Amino acid sequence: MDILTLVSLALAGASALLDIVGLAIPYWLNTSIGGISAHSGLWTSCAQSTCYAATEVSGRMQAIRAMVILGLLLMVGASVSYLLQRFMMKSNQMLTKVAAGLAISGGIFMLIGPIIYATTPAIKLLVQLGYSLHAGFALCILAAVAGIAAGIAMLLTKPE
């Protein structure tokens, strides 16, 4: 197994892991005003130590969730396809291209979610008022970059 195969798998795994953490944590937006801290994510909003689940969300928030989750699913599909080709179906080189396409597509979807989030008028206003985009937002962007890099690395691997 060559180094590019390991790099591809590591990047795809890191992308999926970063995306899961970015989806789960309630730190997409953060502020601290007068000793009171507040933060929110895709699923919950918290003030001080009390958190509230976001039960009714806008269509835009549903689209953000959908893009990031779809990117995660595509990345898992890319990883499975790539593992199948590299270890079980070595003669089927088309599977490597499919895996690379899935990884790049997954990375793009992972990136679309934070873009929609950052361009939401309410979020733009909150950022102007002193809120800051935080860890969950950044993790999903890093996951997207890692996913696209994994897809490129998959395309560059040589057939065995």
Buried (B, 14 or more C-beta within 10 A) or exposed (E): EEEBBEBBBEBBBBBBBBBBBBBBBBBBBBBEEEEEEBBBBBBBBBEEEEBEEBEEEEEBBEBBBBBBBBBBBBBBBBBEBBBBBBEEBEEEEEBBBBBBBBBBBBBBBBBBBBEBBBEBEEBEEBBEEEBEBBBBBBBBBBBBBBBBBBBBBBBEBEEE
